[in-house]
Amino acid sequence: MITIGIMTGNSLDGVDAVMTDFADNGNIYDIAGVSIPYSAKLKNDMLELRQQVTDVQSDMNKASKLPLFKSVLAEYTGLVAETVEELIKKSGVEREKIAAIGLHGQSCGEHNPPSLAHGAEPFTTQIFDAAALAKKTKLPVIYDFRSDDIFNGGEGAPLAPMHNLHLSYTLSKRGMFPICFINGGNTSNLAVITSGDTLRKKVLGFDCGPFNHYVDFLARSFFDKDFDEDGKLALEGHINSMLLNDLYEEAAVTAGGDNYFELLPPKSSGPHLYHMEERLKNYPLAEVDILRTVEYFSAYVVFLSLRFVPNQLDFPHYFLLFGGGWRNPLIYRDFTSLLTGRGLVLPQHTQMAQAIWQRLRGKKFFVSMSDDYNISGQYMEARIMADLARCFILHKKFTSPEMTGCRKGAVCGIICNPGENTRRKGRGFTYSRASKGWSKLKK
């Protein structure tokens, strides 16, 4: 089955689209991929819309009536449609052979999963116009994937673990098992595919915390760069243990005052938890030292997150990295150093680190980019959306209690065919079904 996946992340850098062939024998093959950047206007307008959504406390019923909402959504959808057309042209695949488009939509409001809601209503917020996209591309669009998991008591994230499981089938045949997939995007997340005494494959996954978020912020603030390309900006900097400690304590804090890094999985995070920008900008250190420490911290929280792999499950031997953040050789090297016991560890985390090292002791382990195994890291998140579309068509569940904490797994998404619902607006049409206030409507 051939499907298209579309992803636009929190960094607002552009649209990633991939066309993927999911073969009956389990092989997964990318036919073509295309990325088109946001215009400066769209990025600025989307940032402004995010602020307006925040100002109305993520009430999407109110937000969707804002003058900016309609224009931003139209421009966003037009860019997505343009990317799809470019992808089809590049692929050489006939439109009739494409089963559907999997569309994530643009996260715009607060993501408030059960782990952060403290008993209140959980919700998630993405915006999209599937009807307009289906009409423009003449293809079915499957979308709003996170809502179904929220309805089932799950975090609505991460969605990567099930796709990583599907990728692992081929890798396992090559002896790559147990394996840990680690995404280094705005937020980092991991998925561990392993087994225990029963030899049955188990999958667990969760968000680790901020990865590119603070790095990119500092690159813009200190050096007027969008990101630290190849780690060149931080190369002369030094890791500061005091700042590293402050980052661990303050970089990701829930509305209830909990340190995200101490929460047990399943859990999910995002920019709504990251509010240390101004403190970092004015921290009493040299700018290169601040940036270098923040980059180390990106690897540090991923490493410490490995402590949550249950003892009854086999610890991963293979670490497959993807996402733009891992392209920074400093962060890549920091993570490898931490795994081998050579990295800086804060005194209060020594016991955690030693528990991880003990599980690795005497075993060979391998760290590499997913691209080294012909799995495009650039289009990993977009391919997740393609996989979600495929699983929706086949009525296959994409979440499980081990991955998102849901009560039961869910088939994720809803479908819009070309010509359907072109004038409908509101919940489920232009923003997530599980946005704020959904539980009252279900009663």
Phi and psi in degrees as a GROMACS rama.xvg file:
@    title "Ramachandran Plot"
@    xaxis  label "Phi"
@    yaxis  label "Psi"
@TYPE xy
-105.286  125.204  ILE-2
-133.725  163.248  THR-3
-111.787  138.275  ILE-4
-116.728  137.91  GLY-5
-123.012  129.066  ILE-6
-135.25  132.076  MET-7
-128.765  116.247  THR-8
-91.7437  -176.491  GLY-9
-66.9931  -20.5011  ASN-10
-73.853  -15.0339  SER-11
57.0014  36.7547  LEU-12
-89.5673  -23.6515  ASP-13
165.623  -171.246  GLY-14
-105.724  124.371  VAL-15
-103.372  128.974  ASP-16
-132.383  136.514  ALA-17
-135.653  142.134  VAL-18
-107.499  123.306  MET-19
-127.497  139.581  THR-20
-103.578  117.168  ASP-21
-99.4526  103.256  PHE-22
-78.397  156.613  ALA-23
-63.8543  -26.0161  ASP-24
-84.5591  5.52355  ASN-25
96.2796  -10.4796  GLY-26
-70.8432  143.344  ASN-27
-123.213  124.459  ILE-28
-133.728  123.892  TYR-29
-81.5667  122.254  ASP-30
-79.9661  -42.6135  ILE-31
-163.236  156.625  ALA-32
-139.839  148.004  GLY-33
-142.241  140.639  VAL-34
-128.047  130.185  SER-35
-124.379  124.757  ILE-36
-71.9056  153.603  PRO-37
-65.6265  144.834  TYR-38
-69.9048  159.412  SER-39
-59.3317  -37.0868  ALA-40
-65.5094  -46.3599  LYS-41
-63.5641  -42.1423  LEU-42
-62.0417  -46.223  LYS-43
-65.5042  -40.7394  ASN-44
-65.3693  -39.287  ASP-45
-66.9342  -38.4996  MET-46
-63.0912  -41.3082  LEU-47
-66.0091  -39.7326  GLU-48
-63.9703  -40.9186  LEU-49
-56.0254  -43.8316  ARG-50
-64.836  -40.3183  GLN-51
-66.6429  -36.1509  GLN-52
-65.0351  -40.3856  VAL-53
-62.0799  -39.9247  THR-54
-64.2485  -29.1193  ASP-55
-97.9654  18.3328  VAL-56
57.5719  42.549  GLN-57
61.1798  23.3162  SER-58
-81.9827  98.5032  ASP-59
-72.9954  -18.8635  MET-60
-63.9893  -40.1469  ASN-61
-76.1326  -42.6834  LYS-62
-61.8195  -37.9702  ALA-63
-68.4196  -13.2459  SER-64
-95.459  -2.71439  LYS-65
-69.6486  141.572  LEU-66
-55.3363  -36.0156  PRO-67
-70.8767  -28.0835  LEU-68
-58.7487  -50.3034  PHE-69
-62.7094  -44.9002  LYS-70
-69.1817  -41.5291  SER-71
-65.0167  -42.9717  VAL-72
-63.7831  -39.4501  LEU-73
-65.2849  -43.2831  ALA-74
-66.9867  -42.3806  GLU-75
-59.4576  -48.6178  TYR-76
-64.8499  -37.0275  THR-77
-62.0614  -40.6689  GLY-78
-67.6209  -40.0736  LEU-79
-61.9466  -44.4617  VAL-80
-62.2298  -41.016  ALA-81
-61.1852  -40.8179  GLU-82
-65.7626  -40.7025  THR-83
-61.9161  -44.57  VAL-84
-63.124  -39.8346  GLU-85
-65.0727  -38.2958  GLU-86
-64.7448  -46.3328  LEU-87
-61.9535  -42.0516  ILE-88
-61.987  -44.8788  LYS-89
-65.8849  -36.5407  LYS-90
-72.3205  -32.8399  SER-91
76.6597  7.45849  GLY-92
-86.4043  136.118  VAL-93
-67.5719  138.559  GLU-94
-55.1869  -35.4937  ARG-95
-65.1188  -18.7575  GLU-96
-89.673  -3.47243  LYS-97
-93.8927  121.458  ILE-98
-72.3276  -39.7206  ALA-99
-174.577  167.556  ALA-100
-105.384  133.133  ILE-101
-100.409  116.445  GLY-102
-115.738  119.629  LEU-103
-75.7583  -39.8732  HIS-104
89.431  170.923  GLY-105
-98.199  118.899  GLN-106
-62.0751  131.699  SER-107
-134.981  -36.4631  CYS-108
-107.96  -164.481  GLY-109
-73.1579  141.114  GLU-110
-103.587  111.628  HIS-111
-122.537  75.2008  ASN-112
-74.2047  171.641  PRO-113
-54.3745  -35.4218  PRO-114
-65.1905  -19.7982  SER-115
-110.301  -15.8025  LEU-116
-77.5374  -18.143  ALA-117
52.3741  46.4218  HIS-118
89.4574  -14.5329  GLY-119
-79.9005  -178.431  ALA-120
-67.867  124.021  GLU-121
-78.7447  153.813  PRO-122
-160.66  167.297  PHE-123
-142.909  156.821  THR-124
-140.142  115.474  THR-125
-129.749  151.043  GLN-126
-113.301  150.265  ILE-127
-168.24  163.388  PHE-128
-136.939  79.4217  ASP-129
-63.642  -34.41  ALA-130
-63.829  -45.4531  ALA-131
-66.0318  -39.1188  ALA-132
-66.6279  -41.9012  LEU-133
-62.7986  -39.7197  ALA-134
-66.8615  -42.7551  LYS-135
-67.9711  -38.2845  LYS-136
-96.8431  -11.8835  THR-137
59.2074  36.4384  LYS-138
-134.785  147.723  LEU-139
-62.1307  143.243  PRO-140
-120.038  125.816  VAL-141
-109.813  132.075  ILE-142
-155.753  -177.257  TYR-143
54.896  57.998  ASP-144
-77.4989  -28.8302  PHE-145
-78.0313  -25.0339  ARG-146
-60.9159  -41.6466  SER-147
-62.7385  -35.6646  ASP-148
-70.7481  -38.6688  ASP-149
-59.6679  -43.9214  ILE-150
-58.435  -30.3181  PHE-151
-94.0357  16.5255  ASN-152
83.876  10.5558  GLY-153
-92.585  175.595  GLY-154
-76.0119  -16.8522  GLU-155
74.509  3.04543  GLY-156
-166.64  158.065  ALA-157
-79.7665  155.529  PRO-158
-95.0535  -8.92543  LEU-159
-66.1846  -37.0689  ALA-160
-54.8255  -41.5419  PRO-161
-65.8181  -40.2422  MET-162
-65.8273  -40.3998  HIS-163
-61.7124  -36.1886  ASN-164
-61.0669  -44.2302  LEU-165
-62.4814  -38.9704  HIS-166
-67.0667  -31.6237  LEU-167
-69.2641  -20.4395  SER-168
-58.5681  -46.3688  TYR-169
-70.7331  -39.7218  THR-170
-65.1357  -35.5703  LEU-171
-62.3861  -33.3521  SER-172
-64.8184  -21.3121  LYS-173
-96.3517  9.81921  ARG-174
86.4281  6.3687  GLY-175
-88.4728  85.3256  MET-176
-166.033  137.469  PHE-177
-70.1597  155.675  PRO-178
-135.963  146.927  ILE-179
-124.588  119.248  CYS-180
-92.1095  132.611  PHE-181
-131.224  119.762  ILE-182
-93.1406  130.446  ASN-183
-113.254  75.9063  GLY-184
-104.932  -149.315  GLY-185
-55.1022  -43.3514  ASN-186
-115.548  146.556  THR-187
-95.1183  146.782  SER-188
-145.9  157.339  ASN-189
-131.587  156.353  LEU-190
-135.707  124.242  ALA-191
-108.234  123.293  VAL-192
-109.135  115.607  ILE-193
-150.704  -168.54  THR-194
-152.993  170.871  SER-195
-128.761  -142.539  GLY-196
-62.6498  -28.9342  ASP-197
-79.7533  -12.6431  THR-198
68.1208  1.88367  LEU-199
-80.0196  136.344  ARG-200
-62.6357  134.822  LYS-201
-120.878  146.897  LYS-202
-129.076  128.107  VAL-203
-135.117  149.971  LEU-204
-160.325  153.854  GLY-205
-168.541  164.97  PHE-206
-78.087  137.879  ASP-207
-87.9762  -42.0626  CYS-208
149.654  -164.933  GLY-209
-64.6529  140.875  PRO-210
-127.002  -73.9415  PHE-211
-83.2014  -16.5561  ASN-212
-52.3875  -59.0938  HIS-213
-75.9332  -32.38  TYR-214
-60.4558  -49.1958  VAL-215
-66.5895  -37.6095  ASP-216
-59.7603  -44.7178  PHE-217
-71.1659  -35.9291  LEU-218
-60.4923  -40.71  ALA-219
-70.5121  -43.9112  ARG-220
-71.6944  -42.0956  SER-221
-89.6284  -34.8089  PHE-222
-125.114  2.14405  PHE-223
56.7072  38.7962  ASP-224
-120.291  149.72  LYS-225
-69.5517  -30.5282  ASP-226
-161.914  170.463  PHE-227
-90.6496  86.9326  ASP-228
-63.4512  123.059  GLU-229
57.7217  20.4762  ASP-230
69.5977  15.4472  GLY-231
-66.7757  -33.8367  LYS-232
-69.1995  -36.1827  LEU-233
-95.8391  0.933003  ALA-234
-57.6787  -37.9717  LEU-235
-90.0742  1.00867  GLU-236
-83.7063  167.785  GLY-237
-123.487  147.598  HIS-238
-77.8547  127.239  ILE-239
-107.727  119.832  ASN-240
-67.1861  -33.0928  SER-241
-65.3102  -45.2873  MET-242
-66.4581  -38.501  LEU-243
-59.0914  -41.3817  LEU-244
-64.8526  -45.2713  ASN-245
-62.1929  -37.957  ASP-246
-61.5292  -44.3923  LEU-247
-62.8661  -35.3086  TYR-248
-82.2527  -27.5822  GLU-249
-123.212  -13.0011  GLU-250
-71.2927  -25.3587  ALA-251
-144.476  100.598  ALA-252
-126.519  131.859  VAL-253
-74.9034  167.657  THR-254
-60.6489  -26.6592  ALA-255
-86.0099  2.83375  GLY-256
88.1901  8.55858  GLY-257
-82.4796  143.712  ASP-258
-76.9005  116.575  ASN-259
-57.082  -36.2981  TYR-260
-66.6494  -20.0209  PHE-261
-91.3699  -11.1504  GLU-262
-71.1726  141.799  LEU-263
-80.3423  145.223  LEU-264
-68.7583  159.171  PRO-265
-74.8522  144.425  PRO-266
-157.859  158.001  LYS-267
-144.019  150.316  SER-268
-129.897  -164.583  SER-269
163.66  177.896  GLY-270
-56.7015  -24.6151  PRO-271
-65.4421  -13.5786  HIS-272
-99.6047  -9.17449  LEU-273
-102.417  103.255  TYR-274
-131.216  35.5231  HIS-275
-104.433  9.01407  MET-276
-56.5399  -52.6363  GLU-277
-66.3429  -35.7901  GLU-278
-63.5453  -41.7724  ARG-279
-67.0431  -40.4378  LEU-280
-61.1297  -30.3202  LYS-281
-112.095  17.3099  ASN-282
-67.2384  139.561  TYR-283
-77.5454  62.0577  PRO-284
-141.759  165.111  LEU-285
-62.8394  145.212  ALA-286
-57.0414  -41.4013  GLU-287
-66.44  -31.633  VAL-288
-72.2586  -37.3351  ASP-289
-63.1066  -48.8186  ILE-290
-63.2845  -43.3413  LEU-291
-61.7634  -40.8871  ARG-292
-67.6451  -39.3744  THR-293
-65.1162  -37.5307  VAL-294
-66.7855  -40.1378  GLU-295
-62.4811  -40.0104  TYR-296
-60.307  -35.4119  PHE-297
-57.275  -45.309  SER-298
-72.4563  -34.6789  ALA-299
-61.7595  -45.9825  TYR-300
-70.4534  -30.4631  VAL-301
-66.0513  -46.7505  VAL-302
-58.1174  -50.1786  PHE-303
-65.2195  -26.4612  LEU-304
-64.7687  -22.3846  SER-305
-64.9271  -15.1954  LEU-306
-66.9336  -16.0875  ARG-307
-85.4532  -1.05186  PHE-308
-71.3969  116.44  VAL-309
-56.5732  144.606  PRO-310
-63.3589  -26.4368  ASN-311
-77.2642  -6.15275  GLN-312
-106.717  147.462  LEU-313
-66.0052  136.328  ASP-314
-76.6515  142.241  PHE-315
-63.9874  146.188  PRO-316
-105.309  -20.2157  HIS-317
-119.025  132.37  TYR-318
-120.967  110.44  PHE-319
-104.465  117.128  LEU-320
-103.068  142.475  LEU-321
-150.518  166.031  PHE-322
101.167  148.176  GLY-323
-59.3502  -30.4467  GLY-324
-61.048  -32.7841  GLY-325
-74.2304  -9.36898  TRP-326
-72.0002  -15.53  ARG-327
-76.9858  111.901  ASN-328
-63.9091  -24.163  PRO-329
-67.2472  -45.7132  LEU-330
-66.9872  -41.4546  ILE-331
-58.5738  -47.1722  TYR-332
-66.0092  -39.346  ARG-333
-60.11  -43.559  ASP-334
-64.0534  -44.6831  PHE-335
-62.4574  -40.4396  THR-336
-62.9619  -40.6791  SER-337
-64.21  -40.5796  LEU-338
-63.0442  -33.9327  LEU-339
-90.3722  1.86331  THR-340
84.6255  13.3709  GLY-341
-101.541  -9.88792  ARG-342
-83.3726  162.4  GLY-343
-69.8328  128.955  LEU-344
-126.579  130.783  VAL-345
-63.8913  145.395  LEU-346
-52.9278  -39.1395  PRO-347
-71.9448  -10.0818  GLN-348
-108.848  5.52712  HIS-349
-59.8657  -42.5117  THR-350
-64.9195  -40.6657  GLN-351
-61.103  -47.2993  MET-352
-63.2581  -41.8778  ALA-353
-63.7151  -34.4932  GLN-354
-65.0179  -37.2695  ALA-355
-68.7897  -46.6242  ILE-356
-61.3138  -35.7824  TRP-357
-62.2856  -36.7153  GLN-358
-75.1884  -20.0732  ARG-359
-94.4008  -15.2498  LEU-360
-61.0518  133.36  ARG-361
78.346  5.61393  GLY-362
-122.262  144.167  LYS-363
-77.49  137.363  LYS-364
-134.398  158.491  PHE-365
-131.931  132.636  PHE-366
-117.883  125.511  VAL-367
-155.628  164.095  SER-368
-78.7972  147.072  MET-369
-60.6585  -29.4671  SER-370
-61.0718  -26.2035  ASP-371
-63.9278  -17.256  ASP-372
-116.039  27.6674  TYR-373
60.5947  31.7265  ASN-374
-115.926  106.056  ILE-375
-61.6252  119.275  SER-376
-75.2673  -32.2156  GLY-377
-60.618  -35.9605  GLN-378
-108.751  17.7679  TYR-379
-59.7922  -49.5177  MET-380
-68.0011  -36.6008  GLU-381
-65.2202  -38.5703  ALA-382
-65.8218  -30.2398  ARG-383
-57.9573  -41.1976  ILE-384
-67.9948  -35.8906  MET-385
-64.8183  -39.6342  ALA-386
-67.8032  -40.1012  ASP-387
-60.5492  -41.4925  LEU-388
-62.6992  -44.3465  ALA-389
-60.38  -46.7622  ARG-390
-66.9357  -32.6352  CYS-391
-62.0019  -46.0373  PHE-392
-61.7632  -38.8432  ILE-393
-86.6484  -0.634853  LEU-394
57.4972  46.7536  HIS-395
-105.172  138.952  LYS-396
-69.9835  144.779  LYS-397
-118.121  -6.71231  PHE-398
-126.6  164.579  THR-399
-153.361  162.114  SER-400
-56.4579  -35.2617  PRO-401
-69.4849  -25.54  GLU-402
-92.3611  -44.9411  MET-403
-123.485  -3.6836  THR-404
79.268  11.77  GLY-405
-68.6216  158.564  CYS-406
-66.7482  -37.2928  ARG-407
-152.558  153.232  LYS-408
-63.283  155.411  GLY-409
-130.38  144.706  ALA-410
-78.5008  121.158  VAL-411
-100.015  137.523  CYS-412
111.332  169.096  GLY-413
-134.628  162.519  ILE-414
-118.62  144.903  ILE-415
-130.9  119.82  CYS-416
-90.1385  157.273  ASN-417
-54.259  129.895  PRO-418
92.6902  -9.40156  GLY-419
-90.1015  142.102  GLU-420
54.4057  34.0475  ASN-421
-68.9556  -18.482  THR-422
-110.464  2.65465  ARG-423
-80.5464  144.348  ARG-424
-135.019  166.726  LYS-425
100.053  -159.464  GLY-426
-58.1338  126.526  ARG-427
87.216  -14.4457  GLY-428
-111.843  -43.6366  PHE-429
-122.377  -3.13621  THR-430
-156.096  165.674  TYR-431
-55.8148  140.668  SER-432
-61.6116  -33.7823  ARG-433
-95.2884  31.0925  ALA-434
-75.7036  174.123  SER-435
-52.711  130.464  LYS-436
97.8126  0.828113  GLY-437
-64.332  -34.7637  TRP-438
-66.7804  -32.3157  SER-439
-69.0148  -34.0302  LYS-440
-72.3912  -24.6126  LEU-441
-83.4211  -11.3511  LYS-442
